[in-house]
Amino acid sequence: MHDTTSEGAPSHAGAGTLVVPARVVHGRGAVTLLRVVAALACLETLVQGLLAGMLLNGDVDSIDPHGFNAYVFEFLVFLQVVAAVLVWRRNRGLTWPPKATVGILLATFTQTALGLHSSLAAHVTLGVALCAMETALVLRAFSLHPENPTTHPAGT
């Protein structure tokens, strides 16, 4: 059996490579918004990790930027949920975006609570997990391919 792309052409991925099928979806603007916000949130997890590492290394001045950045991250994750709902509204069968983003939002609130209560081991562990979740979300968001309106005229 050969791996194929969404169009049925043979894939150039090597043996043992996971091939995520591309999905053609409606709503170019919503997909673009999801991609942009997810990429920014993913970058924020890296910034948070850097600030946390500086703090754990003894730089106590990094605690305020780490705390402020946590709220920036929460805002971006909230925007992810909005973008995911917009994608879902145009593609009712596509349920993973809102499910994934709401799950990340709940993990983010848990992460903030753990940080405020100084549960360091759980806070660091969940931070690493959030970085992985955001990375997975970005990869899935970029596997969505908005339909080209010039090839699919309205009403067909």
C-alpha positions as CSV (number, residue, x, y, z in Angstrom):
1,M,0.0,0.0,0.0
2,H,1.4,3.4,-0.9
3,D,0.8,6.7,0.9
4,T,-1.1,9.2,-1.1
5,T,-1.9,12.9,-0.8
6,S,-5.4,14.2,-0.5
7,E,-5.6,14.3,-4.3
8,G,-4.7,10.7,-4.6
9,A,-1.1,11.3,-5.9
10,P,1.7,9.2,-4.4
11,S,3.3,10.8,-1.3
12,H,7.0,11.6,-1.3
13,A,7.2,10.7,2.4
14,G,9.6,7.9,3.3
15,A,8.7,4.5,4.7
16,G,7.4,4.8,8.3
17,T,6.6,8.5,7.9
18,L,3.3,9.5,9.3
19,V,1.2,11.1,6.6
20,V,-1.6,13.3,7.8
21,P,-4.2,13.7,5.1
22,A,-4.9,17.2,4.0
23,R,-8.6,18.2,4.5
24,V,-10.2,20.7,2.1
25,V,-12.4,23.0,4.2
26,H,-14.6,26.1,3.8
27,G,-13.6,29.4,5.4
28,R,-10.2,30.7,4.3
29,G,-10.3,33.6,6.8
30,A,-11.2,31.4,9.7
31,V,-8.5,28.8,8.9
32,T,-5.9,31.6,8.4
33,L,-6.9,33.1,11.8
34,L,-6.6,29.7,13.5
35,R,-3.1,29.1,11.9
36,V,-1.8,32.6,12.9
37,V,-3.1,32.5,16.4
38,A,-2.0,28.9,17.0
39,A,1.5,29.7,15.7
40,L,1.7,32.8,18.0
41,A,0.5,30.8,21.0
42,C,3.1,28.1,20.2
43,L,5.8,30.7,20.2
44,E,4.5,32.1,23.5
45,T,5.0,28.6,25.1
46,L,8.7,28.8,24.0
47,V,9.0,32.3,25.5
48,Q,7.4,31.1,28.7
49,G,9.8,28.2,28.8
50,L,12.8,30.6,28.4
51,L,11.5,32.9,31.2
52,A,10.9,29.9,33.4
53,G,14.4,28.6,32.8
54,M,15.8,32.0,33.6
55,L,13.8,32.0,36.9
56,L,14.9,28.5,37.8
57,N,18.5,29.6,37.0
58,G,18.2,32.3,39.7
59,D,17.1,35.3,37.7
60,V,14.4,36.5,40.1
61,D,13.6,39.5,37.8
62,S,12.1,37.2,35.2
63,I,9.1,36.4,37.4
64,D,7.2,39.5,36.4
65,P,7.7,39.0,32.6
66,H,6.8,35.3,33.1
67,G,3.5,36.2,34.9
68,F,2.6,38.9,32.3
69,N,3.4,36.5,29.4
70,A,1.1,33.9,31.0
71,Y,-1.8,36.3,30.5
72,V,-0.8,37.0,27.0
73,F,-0.7,33.3,26.3
74,E,-4.2,32.8,27.9
75,F,-5.5,35.6,25.6
76,L,-4.1,33.9,22.5
77,V,-5.5,30.6,23.6
78,F,-8.9,32.2,24.0
79,L,-8.6,33.6,20.5
80,Q,-7.7,30.1,19.3
81,V,-11.0,28.9,20.6
82,V,-12.8,31.6,18.8
83,A,-11.0,30.8,15.5
84,A,-11.7,27.1,16.0
85,V,-15.4,27.7,16.5
86,L,-15.4,29.8,13.3
87,V,-13.8,26.9,11.4
88,W,-16.3,24.5,12.9
89,R,-19.2,26.7,12.0
90,R,-18.2,26.5,8.3
91,N,-17.4,22.8,8.5
92,R,-19.8,21.1,11.0
93,G,-18.2,17.7,10.5
94,L,-14.8,19.0,11.6
95,T,-15.0,18.8,15.4
96,W,-11.4,18.5,16.4
97,P,-10.5,22.2,16.3
98,P,-13.0,23.3,19.0
99,K,-12.4,20.2,21.1
100,A,-8.6,20.7,21.0
101,T,-8.6,24.4,21.7
102,V,-11.1,24.1,24.6
103,G,-8.9,21.4,26.0
104,I,-5.8,23.6,25.7
105,L,-7.7,26.5,27.3
106,L,-8.6,24.3,30.3
107,A,-5.0,23.2,30.6
108,T,-3.9,26.8,30.4
109,F,-6.2,27.8,33.3
110,T,-4.9,24.9,35.3
111,Q,-1.3,25.9,34.4
112,T,-2.0,29.4,35.8
113,A,-3.5,28.1,39.0
114,L,-0.6,25.8,39.5
115,G,1.8,28.6,39.0
116,L,0.0,30.9,41.4
117,H,0.0,28.2,44.1
118,S,3.7,27.5,43.5
119,S,3.2,23.8,42.5
120,L,6.5,23.9,40.7
121,A,6.8,20.3,39.6
122,A,3.3,20.1,38.2
123,H,3.6,23.6,36.7
124,V,6.7,22.8,34.8
125,T,5.4,19.5,33.6
126,L,2.1,21.0,32.3
127,G,4.1,23.8,30.7
128,V,6.0,21.2,28.6
129,A,2.7,19.4,27.8
130,L,1.2,22.8,26.7
131,C,4.1,23.3,24.4
132,A,3.6,19.9,22.8
133,M,-0.2,20.5,22.5
134,E,0.3,23.8,20.8
135,T,2.8,22.3,18.4
136,A,0.3,19.5,17.5
137,L,-2.4,22.1,17.0
138,V,-0.2,24.1,14.7
139,L,0.6,21.0,12.6
140,R,-3.1,20.0,12.4
141,A,-4.1,23.6,11.5
142,F,-1.7,23.6,8.6
143,S,-3.1,20.3,7.4
144,L,-6.4,22.1,6.6
145,H,-6.6,23.4,3.1
146,P,-9.2,26.1,2.5
147,E,-11.0,25.5,-0.8
148,N,-10.1,27.8,-3.6
149,P,-13.2,30.0,-4.4
150,T,-12.2,30.3,-8.0
151,T,-12.4,26.5,-8.6
152,H,-15.6,26.1,-6.6
153,P,-18.0,28.9,-7.5
154,A,-20.8,29.7,-5.0
155,G,-23.9,27.6,-5.4
156,T,-22.2,24.5,-6.8
